[in-house]
Amino acid sequence: MKKETAAVAIRKITKVDQADNVVLFRNDGFTVDKLMKDVRFRVNAALEVAGLQGTSYGLELVRGLPSY
C-alpha cells in the first residue's frame, strides 16, 4: 500500500469557504465558453484554419447558418 503525500493530507483537512467563489467583476462581453457555444463562430474558426473563410464557399456556408 502506498503512503499518502503531505499535499493529500493537507487537502483533506482544508476547509473551502465561499470567498473562493466570489465574482470580482461582471463580464458583459464574450467569454470563451460563450463563443464556443456559437455555431457560427466555430464554423468561422474552422474555415479560417482551412484557409476557406474568404472564399465564396465559406461565405455561403456561414450565411446559411442560423443566427442567434
Sequence and secondary structure as in RCSB ss.txt:
>XXXX:A:sequence
MKKETAAVAIRKITKVDQADNVVLFRNDGFTVDKLMKDVRFRVNAALEVAGLQGTSYGLELVRGLPSY
>XXXX:A:secstr
     HHHHHHHH    GGGG   S   S  HHHHHH HHHHHHHHHHHHT TTSHHHHHHHHTS   
